Amino acid sequence: MASRSSEYQLLLKSVRGRCRKGFSNLDDPLNLFRQLTSAKHPLPSVFDLNTIVGAIVRMKHYSTAISLSHDFPSLGIRFNDCSFNILINCYCHLNYIDFAFSVMGKMMKLGFEPNNITFTTLINGHIVNDRPQRAALLFQKISSQGFRPNLFTYGALVKVIYNNIVDSLCKDKLLTEALDLFFEMKSKCIAPDEVTYRSLIRGFRSVDESVKEVIKREQMDSDQSFEKVTRLSITVVLCSCRIVVMIMQMSTW
């Protein structure tokens, strides 16, 4: 019995350590989840299962994370507020905003209070799905009910403001100004998102005449797949429209 308990503690230590470091292969966290929930071990805590599912979310495998979360009840694991927030985050990234709000409703029905993470996730969900007006309305509604936003919430709303201005400039074909604002965002550590890039792509597509500049100061994180695709998309659009944009103020590529 002591040996089995010691083995289980080693497994828990391995799970927590490996989840902190992150995974490159989806099979690794899935195998840890199966090991932790196998019949030969004691019932794991919701904390440890959330840790594994959270690591899978950071890999952007949102559907897999949802599927594992739905296994919790059959394993005898009760959700906590973190479990609900993970589900809400996944549904927001998959553009299932209505499902995300349903999860929040269930969360409240079971006696859990939505917190800053819950509301910021929902606000950001509207933002990444190109619904800035709904994000602003949600912020106004929850603020009127006593919600006190934190820096992350304000950061999401600042991004809404920047994205709205970039979109407006692109619609007016003021592409130089839109790009200046884009790089200003990056210089202020406000990470451009799908909405930002979508606006720029639409703006370039609408331009008929060539712009003689080459993008040299854009710095995108190579480990984010959406930004890789966006870089390629912008290149294709620029070439097809004979648009080459030159920006020389970034010191690194």
CORWO-V358908 format. One record per backbone hydrogen bond with DSSP energy under -0.5 kcal/mol. CO is the residue of the C=O (numbers start at 1). NH is the residue of the N-H. E is the energy in kcal/mol with one decimal. If there is no record, write none. Layout:
co: <CO;CO>
nh: <NH;NH>
e: <E;E>
//
This chain:
co: <1;2;3;4;5;6;7;8;9;10;11;12;13;14;15;16;17;18;25;25;26;27;28;29;30;31;32;33;35;38;45;46;47;48;49;50;51;52;53;54;55;56;57;60;61;62;63;64;65;66;68;69;71;72;72;72;73;76;80;81;82;83;84;85;86;87;88;89;90;91;92;95;96;97;98;99;100;101;102;103;104;105;106;107;108;115;116;117;118;119;120;121;122;123;124;125;126;127;131;132;133;134;135;136;137;138;139;140;141;142;143;147;150;151;152;153;154;155;156;157;158;159;160;161;162;163;164;165;166;167;168;169;170;173;174;175;176;177;178;179;180;181;182;183;184;185;186;189;193;194;195;196;197;198;199;200;201;202;204;211;211;213;214;214;218;221;223;224;225;226;227;228;229;230;231;232;233;234;235;236;237;238;239;242;244;245;247>
nh: <5;6;7;8;9;10;11;12;13;14;15;16;17;18;19;20;21;22;28;29;30;31;32;33;34;35;36;37;38;41;49;50;51;52;53;54;55;56;57;58;59;61;60;62;65;66;67;68;69;70;71;72;75;75;76;77;76;78;84;85;86;87;88;89;90;91;92;93;94;96;95;97;100;101;102;103;104;105;106;107;108;109;110;112;111;119;120;121;122;123;124;125;126;127;128;129;131;130;135;136;137;138;139;140;141;142;143;144;145;147;146;149;154;155;156;157;158;159;160;161;162;163;164;165;166;167;168;169;170;171;172;174;173;175;178;179;180;181;182;183;184;185;186;187;188;190;189;191;197;198;199;200;201;202;203;204;205;206;207;213;244;246;216;247;220;224;225;228;229;230;231;232;233;234;235;236;237;238;239;240;241;243;242;244;213;247;216>
e: <-2.3;-2.3;-2.2;-2.1;-2.1;-1.9;-1.9;-2.5;-2.3;-2.2;-2.7;-2.5;-2.2;-2.7;-2.3;-1.6;-1.6;-1.8;-1.3;-0.7;-1.7;-2.5;-2.0;-2.3;-2.3;-2.6;-2.5;-1.7;-1.0;-1.7;-1.8;-2.7;-1.8;-1.6;-2.6;-3.1;-1.6;-1.8;-2.1;-2.0;-0.7;-1.9;-2.1;-1.2;-2.0;-2.2;-2.3;-2.4;-2.2;-2.1;-1.2;-1.4;-1.2;-0.9;-0.5;-2.6;-1.4;-0.5;-1.9;-2.3;-2.2;-1.9;-2.6;-2.4;-2.2;-2.6;-2.2;-2.1;-1.5;-3.2;-1.4;-0.5;-1.9;-2.2;-1.9;-2.3;-1.9;-2.1;-2.3;-2.5;-2.2;-2.1;-1.7;-2.4;-1.5;-2.3;-2.7;-2.2;-2.0;-2.7;-2.7;-2.1;-1.8;-1.8;-2.9;-1.0;-2.8;-1.9;-1.9;-2.3;-2.4;-2.6;-2.2;-2.4;-2.5;-2.6;-2.1;-2.0;-0.7;-2.5;-1.6;-0.7;-2.2;-2.4;-2.1;-2.0;-2.7;-1.9;-1.5;-2.0;-2.4;-3.0;-2.5;-2.0;-2.8;-2.6;-2.2;-2.6;-2.3;-2.3;-1.6;-3.0;-1.5;-1.2;-2.1;-2.6;-2.2;-2.2;-2.1;-2.5;-1.7;-2.2;-1.7;-2.3;-1.5;-3.0;-1.5;-0.8;-2.2;-2.5;-2.1;-1.9;-2.7;-2.5;-2.3;-2.6;-2.2;-1.3;-1.1;-1.7;-1.9;-0.9;-0.6;-2.2;-0.5;-1.5;-0.7;-1.6;-2.3;-2.6;-2.5;-2.0;-2.8;-3.2;-2.0;-2.5;-2.8;-3.0;-2.4;-2.7;-2.0;-4.1;-1.3;-0.6;-6.3;-0.6;-0.7>
//
